Amino acid sequence: MKILEKHSSKILFAATIAALGLSFFGSVLNSRLLLGKAFGDWKYLQSFVVLISYLVNFGLYSSGGRLIAATDDKVKIRTYKGYLIYFALAGLSVIILTILVIGFFFPSLLNEQLFHLALIMLPMFLIHPLGFYFESVYQGEKKLLQLAVYRFVPPFIYIILLYSFQSLSQGSIYYNALLFYGSSFFVCLLLLWNDRPIFKRGTSEWLDLKLQHKTFGIQLYWGGLWGVGVIYLLPILVGYFNPDNHQDVGHYSLALSFIMPLSILPSIVGTSNFKKYITLPTIPKSNFIKVVLACIGMQVVLLLCIDFMIDFFLKPEYKDVSTLIKIGSFGAVLHGFGDFVNKFLLAKGESKYMKKVSIAVGLTQLVSSVVLIKLYSSTGGIIAKSLGSLVLFLSLFIFYYKKYIVQKSEGIKITIHEDEVQPTSAITVD
């Protein structure tokens, strides 16, 4: 076990890349089992539910993750987890209510077939708030092996089931959804049972969470509505401007499956060092070098091989996906670099600035997407997303360089105050 812990960062990276590969294979398999419109409908439903889950995130999971990272008290950690589970259940309730209201009163956003499918899957939508829980908690505890399990096992089980029951899934969104949500729901319950959260009410840990949420988490939430939320809004806009044919939503989603690995590596490096970043004065140069070389290398390989990969994996009607991937690959690399710096800034409690950046990114993507998607459909969506990634990277790197590199060289002391991280005392970084 100690050997595994020693190489946990590498295992997490391998598991995440493997999970992305499985998700990509699942998208390819789905594109063959479901015809263009049905595949687009399936991706539209997924994006729709994920967007709602972000709307009810409220940043509390980020607050809990940062509190967990700042303490080694096992009882406190398990109590924090218990409160976050309460919040996940409350989030599920809001997701269910939102889907019911939209399904009954706004059918243009969720057609009758997808609404009936969503009604059947309602309890299993719990996997979305639990996703925020596992990502924040495991990062805070630096339980990278458990995070690797969470990221890899659900898509692994899903692919096995999807491949085994192809005859049932052929042309049926229902069986695809049942296998997808069922496999993730099962794994999430097992991880929760192993996590052993403590369920209490009105304890000091709840006061810690409220204070941390007020000074940190809520800032990320408001920013996240613009930053991350708009990212999940883009495929919905692609579908909205093509209400009778969601095929372009499938093209957009397939392109993201190809380019996602370009942005995930920097995030993994940041996640594996998140606990250290609370006390480190700057990001180690070795981390930067690894991220830059790996991402550029992966992008070059992707650009050289993408046409062959499209011809090999997909049907002729998906040939246009190659163009989307080539455009989106540059934005994916920039987004990855930005997310890498983001991990450091989050560890330092820079939530107020992160909120401003997220709003700027979201506005860039939203304004450009309304124009570009209407004109160029999925191609416009990829361009809009890439513009947002450019704004993200420039805003974060310039801020990091000025505050943590220039000020350090000038001998200015950087302090994280006591009210920013509870329940630990003040953390001072020279």
C-alpha positions in Angstrom: 0.0 0.0 0.0 2.9 2.4 0.8 4.3 1.8 -2.7 0.9 2.7 -4.2 0.8 5.9 -2.1 4.3 6.8 -3.2 3.2 6.7 -6.8 -0.3 8.0 -6.2 0.1 11.0 -8.5 1.2 8.8 -11.4 -1.7 6.4 -10.7 -4.2 9.2 -10.6 -2.8 10.5 -13.9 -3.0 7.0 -15.5 -6.5 6.4 -14.1 -7.7 9.8 -15.4 -6.3 9.3 -18.9 -7.7 5.8 -18.9 -11.1 7.1 -17.8 -11.0 9.7 -20.6 -10.1 7.0 -23.0 -13.0 4.9 -21.8 -15.3 7.9 -22.0 -14.1 8.5 -25.6 -14.6 4.8 -26.4 -18.1 5.0 -24.9 -18.9 8.1 -27.0 -17.7 6.2 -30.1 -19.7 3.1 -29.2 -22.7 5.3 -28.5 -22.3 7.1 -31.9 -22.6 3.7 -33.5 -25.4 2.3 -31.4 -27.4 5.5 -31.6 -28.0 7.3 -34.9 -26.9 11.0 -35.2 -30.0 12.6 -33.8 -30.5 10.1 -31.0 -26.8 10.4 -30.0 -27.2 14.2 -30.0 -30.3 13.8 -27.8 -28.3 11.7 -25.3 -25.4 14.2 -25.1 -27.9 17.0 -24.8 -29.6 15.3 -21.8 -26.3 14.7 -20.0 -25.2 18.4 -20.5 -28.6 19.6 -19.3 -28.5 17.7 -16.0 -24.9 18.6 -15.4 -25.7 22.3 -15.9 -28.5 22.1 -13.3 -26.2 20.4 -10.8 -23.7 23.3 -11.2 -26.5 25.8 -10.5 -27.1 24.1 -7.1 -23.5 23.6 -6.2 -23.2 26.9 -4.2 -19.5 26.3 -3.6 -20.0 24.5 -0.3 -18.0 21.4 -1.6 -15.0 23.7 -2.3 -15.3 25.1 1.2 -15.4 21.6 2.7 -12.4 20.5 0.6 -10.3 23.4 1.7 -11.2 22.9 5.4 -10.3 19.2 5.1 -6.9 20.1 3.5 -6.2 22.4 6.4 -6.6 19.8 9.2 -5.4 16.3 10.1 -8.1 15.6 12.7 -9.9 12.5 11.4 -13.1 13.1 13.4 -13.4 16.6 12.0 -12.8 15.4 8.5 -15.5 12.8 8.8 -17.9 15.3 10.3 -17.2 17.8 7.5 -18.0 14.9 5.1 -21.3 14.3 6.8 -22.5 17.9 6.3 -21.4 17.7 2.6 -23.6 14.6 2.2 -26.5 16.5 3.6 -25.9 19.2 1.1 -25.6 16.6 -1.8 -29.1 15.2 -0.9 -30.5 18.8 -0.8 -28.9 19.4 -4.1 -30.6 16.3 -5.6 -34.0 17.6 -4.4 -33.4 20.9 -6.2 -32.3 19.1 -9.3 -35.5 17.0 -9.3 -37.7 20.1 -8.7 -36.0 22.0 -11.5 -36.4 19.2 -14.0 -40.1 18.9 -13.1 -40.7 22.6 -13.6 -38.8 22.7 -16.9 -40.4 19.5 -18.2 -43.9 20.7 -17.6 -43.7 24.4 -18.4 -40.7 24.8 -20.8 -40.9 21.9 -23.2 -38.7 23.7 -25.7 -35.7 23.2 -23.4 -36.5 19.5 -22.7 -38.6 17.6 -25.2 -41.2 15.0 -24.1 -39.0 12.0 -24.8 -36.0 13.3 -22.8 -38.3 14.5 -20.0 -39.9 11.1 -19.6 -36.4 9.6 -19.6 -35.2 12.1 -16.9 -38.2 11.2 -14.7 -37.1 7.5 -14.7 -33.5 8.4 -13.8 -34.3 11.1 -11.1 -32.9 9.3 -8.0 -29.6 8.4 -9.8 -29.0 12.1 -10.6 -27.5 12.1 -7.1 -24.2 11.2 -8.8 -23.7 14.8 -9.9 -23.6 16.5 -6.5 -21.7 13.5 -5.2 -19.2 14.2 -8.0 -18.4 17.6 -6.5 -18.1 15.9 -3.1 -15.6 13.3 -4.1 -13.4 15.7 -6.2 -13.2 18.2 -3.3 -12.9 15.8 -0.4 -10.3 13.5 -2.0 -8.3 16.4 -3.2 -8.4 18.0 0.3 -7.3 14.7 2.0 -4.8 14.0 -0.8 -6.5 10.6 -1.2 -5.3 10.3 -4.8 -5.8 6.6 -5.0 -9.5 6.9 -4.0 -9.8 9.8 -6.5 -8.4 7.5 -9.1 -11.0 4.9 -8.3 -13.8 7.4 -8.5 -12.6 8.6 -11.9 -11.8 5.3 -13.5 -14.2 2.6 -12.2 -17.6 4.1 -13.2 -16.7 4.5 -16.9 -15.0 1.1 -16.9 -18.1 -0.6 -15.6 -20.3 1.4 -18.0 -18.2 0.4 -21.1 -18.3 -3.3 -20.1 -22.1 -3.2 -19.7 -22.7 -1.1 -22.8 -20.6 -3.5 -24.9 -22.1 -6.6 -23.3 -25.7 -5.4 -23.9 -25.3 -3.8 -27.3 -28.5 -5.5 -28.6 -30.5 -3.7 -25.9 -28.8 -0.3 -26.4 -29.1 -0.3 -30.2 -31.1 2.8 -31.0 -32.3 3.2 -27.4 -31.3 6.2 -25.3 -33.2 4.6 -22.3 -30.7 1.7 -21.9 -27.7 3.9 -22.5 -28.9 6.2 -19.7 -29.7 3.3 -17.4 -26.3 1.7 -17.8 -24.5 5.1 -17.5 -26.2 6.4 -14.4 -26.6 3.0 -12.8 -22.9 2.1 -12.9 -21.9 5.5 -11.5 -24.6 5.4 -8.8 -23.4 2.0 -7.6 -19.7 3.0 -7.4 -20.6 6.3 -5.6 -22.6 4.4 -2.9 -19.6 2.0 -2.3 -17.2 4.9 -2.0 -19.5 6.7 0.4 -19.8 3.5 2.6 -16.0 3.3 2.6 -15.7 7.0 3.5 -17.6 6.6 6.8 -18.9 10.2 7.1 -20.2 11.2 10.6 -23.7 12.7 10.5 -24.3 15.4 13.1 -26.2 18.7 13.4 -25.2 22.1 14.8 -21.6 21.3 15.7 -18.5 23.5 15.4 -17.7 21.9 12.1 -20.9 23.3 10.7 -19.8 26.8 11.9 -16.5 26.2 10.2 -18.2 25.4 7.0 -20.5 28.4 7.1 -17.5 30.8 7.7 -15.4 29.2 5.1 -18.3 29.3 2.6 -18.9 33.0 3.4 -15.2 34.0 2.8 -14.2 31.4 0.1 -16.8 28.9 -1.3 -19.5 31.4 -2.3 -17.0 33.4 -4.2 -16.1 30.4 -6.3 -19.8 29.6 -6.7 -20.7 32.9 -8.3 -17.6 32.7 -10.5 -18.3 29.1 -11.3 -21.8 30.0 -12.6 -20.1 32.1 -15.3 -17.0 30.0 -15.8 -17.8 26.3 -15.6 -21.6 26.7 -15.9 -21.4 28.4 -19.3 -19.1 25.6 -20.5 -22.0 23.1 -19.9 -24.4 25.7 -21.4 -22.7 25.7 -24.8 -23.9 22.2 -26.0 -27.4 23.2 -24.8 -27.2 26.3 -26.9 -26.0 24.2 -29.9 -29.1 22.1 -29.4 -31.3 25.0 -28.8 -30.5 26.6 -32.1 -31.1 23.2 -33.7 -34.3 22.2 -31.9 -35.4 19.6 -34.4 -31.9 18.0 -34.8 -29.4 17.6 -32.0 -26.8 16.0 -34.2 -24.4 18.9 -33.9 -24.5 18.4 -30.1 -23.1 14.9 -30.7 -20.4 16.4 -32.9 -19.5 19.0 -30.3 -19.4 16.3 -27.5 -17.2 14.0 -29.6 -14.7 16.8 -30.2 -14.5 17.5 -26.5 -13.8 13.8 -25.9 -10.7 14.0 -28.1 -9.3 17.2 -26.7 -10.1 16.7 -23.0 -6.8 14.9 -22.2 -4.9 18.1 -23.2 -6.4 20.0 -20.3 -6.6 17.2 -17.7 -2.8 16.6 -17.1 -2.2 20.1 -15.6 -5.2 19.7 -13.4 -3.9 16.4 -12.0 -0.5 18.0 -11.2 -2.3 20.8 -9.4 -4.6 18.3 -7.5 -1.7 16.2 -6.4 0.1 19.2 -4.9 -3.0 21.1 -3.6 -2.2 20.4 0.1 1.4 21.5 -0.4 0.4 24.7 -2.2 -1.2 26.0 1.0 2.3 26.5 2.5 4.5 26.8 -0.6 5.4 30.4 -1.6 5.3 29.7 -5.4 4.6 26.8 -7.8 7.8 24.8 -8.2 9.5 25.3 -11.6 9.7 21.6 -12.1 5.9 21.4 -12.0 5.6 24.0 -14.7 8.2 22.3 -16.9 6.4 18.9 -16.7 3.0 20.5 -17.5 4.2 22.5 -20.5 6.3 19.8 -22.1 3.6 17.1 -21.6 0.7 19.2 -23.0 2.6 20.5 -26.0 3.8 16.9 -26.8 0.2 15.6 -26.5 -1.2 18.4 -28.7 1.4 17.7 -31.5 0.6 14.0 -31.5 -3.2 14.8 -31.6 -2.9 17.2 -34.5 -0.8 14.7 -36.5 -3.0 11.7 -35.9 -6.5 13.2 -35.6 -7.6 12.6 -39.3 -6.5 9.0 -39.1 -8.3 8.5 -35.7 -11.5 10.0 -37.0 -11.5 7.7 -40.1 -10.7 4.7 -37.9 -13.1 5.2 -35.0 -16.1 7.1 -36.4 -18.5 6.8 -39.3 -18.2 9.1 -42.4 -20.9 11.4 -41.1 -18.6 12.4 -38.2 -15.8 13.6 -40.5 -16.4 17.2 -39.6 -15.4 16.4 -36.0 -11.8 16.6 -37.1 -12.0 20.3 -37.8 -13.6 20.9 -34.4 -10.8 19.0 -32.6 -8.1 21.0 -34.4 -9.6 24.3 -33.4 -10.4 23.2 -29.9 -7.0 21.6 -29.1 -5.4 25.1 -28.7 -8.1 26.2 -26.3 -7.8 22.9 -24.3 -4.1 23.4 -23.7 -4.6 27.0 -22.6 -7.5 25.8 -20.3 -5.2 23.2 -18.8 -2.5 25.7 -18.1 -5.0 28.0 -16.5 -6.5 25.3 -14.3 -3.0 24.3 -13.2 -2.4 27.9 -11.9 -5.9 27.9 -10.5 -5.2 25.0 -8.1 -2.4 27.1 -6.5 -4.5 30.2 -6.2 -7.3 28.2 -4.7 -5.0 26.8 -2.1 -4.0 30.4 -1.3 -7.6 31.4 -0.8 -7.8 33.7 -3.8 -11.5 33.1 -4.3 -12.5 36.7 -4.8 -10.2 37.1 -7.7 -11.2 33.7 -9.0 -14.8 34.9 -9.0 -13.9 37.9 -11.2 -11.9 35.7 -13.6 -14.7 33.2 -13.9 -17.2 35.9 -14.6 -14.9 37.3 -17.3 -14.5 33.9 -18.8 -18.2 33.2 -18.7 -19.1 36.5 -20.3 -16.6 35.9 -23.0 -18.0 32.5 -23.8 -21.6 33.5 -23.5 -21.5 36.6 -25.7 -19.3 35.0 -28.3 -21.3 31.7 -28.3 -24.7 33.5 -28.8 -23.3 35.0 -32.0 -21.0 32.2 -33.2 -23.2 29.2 -32.4 -26.1 30.8 -34.3 -23.8 31.4 -37.3 -21.6 28.3 -37.2 -23.4 25.8 -34.8 -20.9 23.4 -33.2 -17.9 25.1 -34.8 -19.0 28.3 -33.2 -19.3 26.6 -29.8 -15.7 25.3 -30.0 -14.4 28.7 -30.9 -16.4 30.4 -28.1 -15.0 27.8 -25.6 -11.5 28.4 -26.8 -11.8 32.2 -26.4 -12.9 31.6 -22.8 -9.9 29.4 -22.2 -7.6 32.1 -23.5 -9.1 34.6 -21.1 -8.8 32.1 -18.2 -5.1 31.4 -18.8 -4.0 35.0 -19.3 -6.0 36.3 -16.3 -4.7 33.7 -13.9 -1.0 33.6 -15.0 -0.6 37.4 -15.0 -2.1 37.6 -11.5 0.1 34.7 -10.2 3.2 36.2 -11.7 2.6 39.7 -10.3 1.6 38.6 -6.8 3.7 35.5 -6.2 6.7 36.0 -8.3 7.3 39.8 -8.6 6.2 40.6 -5.0 8.4 37.7 -3.7 11.4 39.0 -5.5 10.8 42.4 -4.0 10.6 40.9 -0.5 6.9 41.5 0.1 5.4 39.1 2.7 2.3 37.1 1.6 -0.1 36.1 4.4 -3.1 33.9 4.4 -5.2 35.2 7.3 -6.9 33.2 10.0 -10.4 33.9 8.8 -9.6 32.4 5.4 -8.9 28.9 6.5 -10.7 27.3 9.5 -10.1 25.7 11.9 -6.3 26.1 11.6 -4.4 29.2 12.7 -2.9 31.7 10.4 -0.5 30.4 7.7 2.3 32.7 6.8 4.4 32.2 3.7 7.6 34.2 3.4 
